[in-house]
Amino acid sequence: MLTDKKVLITGASSGIGRAIAEALLTEGAEVIGLCRSVENLPPGVTPLSCDLSEPDQIATAFSSLDHLDILINNAGLAYLSPISTGDPEKWKSMWQINVHALGLCSQQALKLFPPSGGHILNISSLSGHRVPPTGGFYAATKFAVRAMTEALRSELKLVNSATRISSISPGFVDTPLLDHYFAGREDQLAQTRAEVNMLTPQNIAATALHILSAPPGVEINDVLLRSSDQAV
């Protein structure tokens, strides 16, 4: 079902994005990786260099495409930055990538989808459904992603669009993003890894394939998943 589908993945050079790209390649999809570190993309992925914090670069990147079937908004930033004491510059960076860029990419992709409809899949987080004690501003961005996902779904239904909107909200996934999030608190991360058998990027990739392969007329809106070891 995904053979020859043209798929653009943001942040496809590592972690979840890379795993999804590799999985889609095995399904016969044409995969485009939109990111800054294009040299780290998996073999077989078409590179498209872009800094997602720059709206003009996003517009330029999408304008180079003639059509698109699927957009996977995977790129994200995560800082352990509380509301009460956090660095507003880190808040700004997370908002730019996690929320603003996601919206811009979605808007651009809609212009490239066929009349029969495309598919937008947002990689969100369990932090968009509940706020852990260290959630801070990161959780706020993921609640925004959840709202944007549902807002776009509702907007498209109003105009009878066949485009499907989905999201995946995972708990702890062992990726470089997690190391970034716990920077300066490596002891806390080590304890978490010792206590929780975390999800892998391949777990998320398998879920993405399930969603994208749903039969016509089926729209899987949000999948929440976490390791069976993760209590919260």
C-alpha positions in Angstrom: 0.0 0.0 0.0 3.0 2.3 0.6 4.9 1.3 -2.6 5.9 4.4 -4.6 4.2 6.8 -2.2 6.2 10.0 -1.8 6.9 10.6 1.8 8.6 13.6 3.4 10.0 13.1 7.0 11.3 16.0 9.0 14.2 15.2 11.3 14.9 11.9 9.5 18.7 11.8 10.3 18.4 10.1 13.7 16.2 8.5 16.3 12.5 7.9 15.5 12.7 9.8 12.1 15.5 7.6 10.9 13.8 4.4 12.0 10.6 5.4 10.2 12.6 6.3 7.0 14.3 2.9 7.0 10.9 1.1 7.5 9.3 3.1 4.7 12.1 2.3 2.3 11.6 -1.4 2.9 7.9 -0.9 2.0 8.9 0.6 -1.4 8.1 4.2 -0.6 10.1 7.1 -2.0 11.4 8.9 1.1 12.6 12.5 1.4 14.5 13.5 4.5 14.1 17.2 5.4 16.7 18.2 8.0 20.0 20.1 8.6 22.2 17.1 9.0 21.5 15.5 5.6 24.8 13.7 5.6 23.4 11.5 8.4 20.4 10.3 6.5 20.0 6.6 5.8 21.1 5.3 2.4 18.3 5.6 -0.1 16.7 8.7 1.4 16.6 11.8 -0.8 18.2 14.7 1.1 16.4 18.0 1.4 18.4 20.5 3.5 16.4 22.8 5.7 16.6 24.7 9.0 13.1 24.3 10.4 13.5 27.4 12.6 13.6 29.4 9.4 10.1 29.8 7.7 11.7 30.9 4.4 13.7 27.8 4.2 10.7 25.6 4.8 8.8 27.4 2.0 11.8 27.0 -0.3 12.2 23.3 0.5 8.6 22.5 -0.2 8.5 24.5 -3.4 11.2 22.2 -4.8 8.7 19.3 -4.8 6.1 18.6 -7.5 3.8 16.4 -5.3 3.6 14.6 -2.0 1.5 11.8 -0.6 2.6 11.7 3.1 4.1 14.2 5.5 5.6 13.0 8.8 6.2 15.8 11.2 8.9 14.1 13.3 11.5 16.8 14.1 11.4 18.1 17.7 13.4 19.7 20.4 13.3 18.7 24.1 14.8 20.7 27.0 14.1 20.1 30.6 13.0 23.6 31.1 10.4 24.4 33.9 7.8 27.2 33.6 8.9 28.8 36.9 12.7 28.8 36.4 13.3 27.8 32.7 15.3 29.6 30.1 12.9 31.5 27.8 15.3 31.1 24.9 14.9 27.3 25.2 11.1 27.8 25.3 11.4 29.8 22.1 13.5 27.1 20.3 11.1 24.3 21.3 8.0 26.3 20.2 9.7 27.1 16.8 10.4 23.5 16.0 7.8 21.5 17.8 4.8 23.8 17.0 5.4 26.5 14.5 7.5 24.5 12.0 5.0 21.6 12.3 2.2 24.0 11.3 4.2 25.5 8.4 5.2 22.1 7.0 1.6 20.9 7.3 0.3 23.9 5.4 2.9 23.5 2.6 2.2 19.7 2.3 -1.5 20.2 1.8 -0.7 22.2 -1.4 1.1 19.1 -2.7 -1.3 16.3 -1.9 -3.3 14.7 -4.7 -7.1 15.3 -5.1 -7.6 11.9 -3.6 -6.0 13.1 -0.3 -2.7 12.7 1.5 -1.8 11.8 5.1 -0.1 13.9 7.8 1.4 12.0 10.7 2.6 14.0 13.7 5.1 12.4 16.1 3.9 13.9 19.4 4.5 12.6 23.0 2.7 11.2 26.0 3.6 14.6 27.5 0.8 16.0 25.3 -1.7 14.0 27.3 -0.4 14.4 30.9 2.3 16.6 32.5 5.0 14.8 34.5 6.7 16.8 37.3 9.6 17.7 35.0 7.3 18.4 32.0 7.8 22.2 31.9 7.5 24.0 28.6 8.2 20.9 26.6 4.8 19.4 27.7 3.2 22.7 26.7 4.5 22.4 23.2 3.2 18.8 22.9 -0.3 19.8 24.2 -0.2 22.4 21.4 0.7 19.6 18.9 -2.3 17.6 20.1 -4.6 20.7 19.6 -3.1 21.4 16.2 -3.6 17.8 15.0 -7.3 17.9 16.0 -7.8 21.4 14.7 -6.5 20.5 11.2 -8.5 17.3 11.2 -11.7 19.3 11.9 -10.8 21.9 9.3 -10.3 19.4 6.6 -13.6 17.6 7.5 -15.4 20.9 7.0 -14.2 21.1 3.4 -14.7 17.4 2.7 -11.0 16.7 2.2 -9.9 13.1 2.0 -6.6 13.9 3.7 -6.1 11.9 6.9 -4.5 13.4 10.1 -2.9 11.2 12.7 -0.4 11.3 15.6 1.7 9.0 17.7 2.2 9.9 21.4 5.0 7.7 22.8 6.3 7.6 26.3 10.1 7.2 26.9 11.9 6.2 23.6 15.6 5.6 23.8 16.9 8.1 21.3 19.5 11.0 21.2 16.6 13.3 22.0 16.4 11.8 25.5 20.1 12.4 26.1 19.5 16.0 25.0 16.5 16.4 27.3 18.4 15.1 30.4 21.6 17.1 29.7 23.1 18.0 33.0 21.0 15.4 34.8 22.7 12.3 33.5 22.3 10.5 36.8 18.5 10.9 36.5 18.6 9.5 33.0 20.8 6.6 34.1 18.3 5.8 36.8 15.3 6.0 34.4 17.1 3.7 32.0 17.8 1.2 34.8 14.2 1.2 35.9 12.4 1.3 32.5 12.9 -0.9 29.5 12.2 1.9 27.1 10.6 1.8 23.7 12.9 1.7 20.7 12.7 3.9 17.6 11.7 0.7 15.7 8.6 0.3 17.9 7.5 3.8 16.8 8.3 3.0 13.2 6.1 -0.1 13.3 3.3 2.0 14.7 3.7 4.5 11.9 3.5 1.8 9.3 0.3 0.5 10.9 -1.3 4.0 10.8 -0.1 4.8 7.2 -1.3 1.4 5.9 -4.8 1.7 7.3 -7.4 0.9 4.6 -9.4 3.7 2.9 -12.1 5.1 5.1 -10.1 4.4 8.3 -8.4 7.3 10.0 -6.4 6.4 13.1 -6.2 9.7 15.0 -3.9 9.2 17.9 -1.9 6.2 19.2 -0.6 6.4 22.8 2.1 3.9 23.6 4.6 3.4 26.4 6.9 0.7 27.7 5.0 -1.8 29.9 7.7 -0.8 32.5 6.7 2.9 32.4 4.2 3.7 35.2 3.5 7.4 34.5 
